[in-house]
Amino acid sequence: MMIARKQLHIKVKDVFHLTLSHRDQLNLLTDILYDHQTDCCGSVSECEQLERLVKSLLVNPAVGEDMKQMLTDVYSYSQAGKYAQHLDDHIEAHQSKLSEWVDQLNTYF
């Protein structure tokens, strides 16, 4: 039993970060925005994830210039959502933009 415990013990330094391709990042971005659009609710951690995805995509040379303005808008949306007193109201107020962004992102797949 002691051996099993030692084998299951994982140190933080042993955990590595999974690198996502820009296509995977776009898929994840689309999924979160779609969830906000359809569920009309979300979480601060989702807004933070949107921020991280957008930051990564904006510096990625594989992402076209035509997408950068939309990504900047999504970043502003996620920043405002992260600090919104009522996140669900913020999401509700951006339904038309969410729909537009999801549609635009879906054209890349």
Summary of the structure (lengths in Angstrom):
residues: 109
radius of gyration: 17.3
end to end distance: 49.1
largest distance: 57.5
contacts: 272
relative contact order: 0.15
helix: 74%
strand: 0%
